[in-house]
Amino acid sequence: MAKNKTASEFKQYVYIVQASNTGNVCKIGITDNLERRLKEYNRGLSPKDIMEKAKKVENDEFYTRYEDVEKELSMYDKSVWKDKTVFCNCDDAVDEDERKTSAFVLYFLKKFKELGLKKLICTHYGGKVDLFNQGSKSYVAYIFTTDGVKIEKKYPKGYDGSFDHPISLKILEEEADIVCTNPPFSRSVDYWNMIIGSGKQFLIISNITNVKNDTYIPYFKANQVWAGYNEVDWFRNPKRELTRAAGHWYTNIPINDRLRFKQLKIVPLKDIPEKYKKHDDSKTLLVDNCYIPNNIEKPFAVSVRPILNGLLEKGYKIVQDKQYRPYVDGKEIFARVLVQKI
Ligand SMILES: C[S@@+](CC[C@H](N)C(=O)[O-])C[C@H]1O[C@@H](n2cnc3c(N)ncnc32)[C@H](O)[C@@H]1O
């Protein structure tokens, strides 16, 4: 490395480019001069034009940042990915500029060899609003496939790119080994039903409160899903601004050495400070601040936090298919999950 270069000069970018006259041929690579690469393939849109367009869009969608994808995915053993086909079924693998490409796609393209992936398949939803509002061309759904060398982009007739379109479901069933994405929050219930029903491995982002939501509790209870390693607090909106939202990773891939186990305070009931334990009007024990009694046989209620920190891997189970709504002195307080020592 030349001595005078600063760290930022060595920053590498993954780029995917597509010339406008060759609609289904893309080129990918890694560069330290993204400006130049983009100029080469510039279709005449200036960054200002793009921002002006983006300002006109109103939506509540949240796009995942590269650093959040990397932080979570790097926690899993490399053997998880080896020779696997990864399916990103709500992710744009776009032709022109990494800033408009899903961070999931960028991550898998960049790490393709290192992870030993077999194939990456990404679908682009042909909705009106999509990753960073790419304009009218974004209404056209496509399927992007790469084996790490060749790239193919297909536009099947009648395909809308939805994760529940028959073509997407066929890819899921016949080709995918691991599904990885941040699905649309508005279709979260359908998405969870579909992905868990598929029996495939998955690693997805969803709302942090799913753990205590009646729709999802049965999945946690049946051990069909558990928390991934990290929360996701920041996303980008279509204007590329940072936006706060309470997300969390969820998966059915085994978790090793969950760092947040140490936040659980599993102790005899007498060692839980008074302010973190109380009984509700029906005499059920409620515990807070990640304190967990280890000498109580009866069910007790906890917030989402201990579950996200791995309580269900520490000899406790969920005992009720819906959230527990405690009343104290006749007043309803925040909902929890009813758990019990196994
Ligand atoms: C929360 S955003 C996340 C996008 C991307 N996965 C990421 O993490 O940055 C959800 C994306 O799903 C797309 N989408 C909406 N409905 C969809 C559907 N039925 N099937 C597939 N994708 C859909 C939206 O266009 C949007 O780009």
The ligand as a Gaussian input file, in Angstrom:
#p B3LYP/6-31G(d) Opt

LIG

0 1
 C      -38.721000      -2.558000       3.935000
 S      -38.254000      -2.403000       2.245000
 C      -36.703000      -3.211000       2.300000
 C      -36.007000      -3.271000       1.008000
 C      -34.719000      -4.079000       1.048000
 N      -34.991000      -5.478000       1.333000
 C      -33.795000      -3.531000       2.095000
 O      -33.597000      -4.188000       3.085000
 O      -33.283000      -2.437000       1.900000
 C      -39.349000      -3.561000       1.515000
 C      -39.218000      -3.698000       0.004000
 O      -40.148000      -4.677000      -0.419000
 C      -40.735000      -4.246000      -1.635000
 N      -42.046000      -4.886000      -1.694000
 C      -43.273000      -4.395000      -1.403000
 N      -44.204000      -5.331000      -1.585000
 C      -43.573000      -6.444000      -2.009000
 C      -43.987000      -7.747000      -2.376000
 N      -45.276000      -8.076000      -2.346000
 N      -43.052000      -8.641000      -2.753000
 C      -41.734000      -8.316000      -2.785000
 N      -41.272000      -7.095000      -2.441000
 C      -42.180000      -6.183000      -2.069000
 C      -40.771000      -2.755000      -1.587000
 O      -40.768000      -2.233000      -2.878000
 C      -39.488000      -2.461000      -0.799000
 O      -38.399000      -2.253000      -1.675000

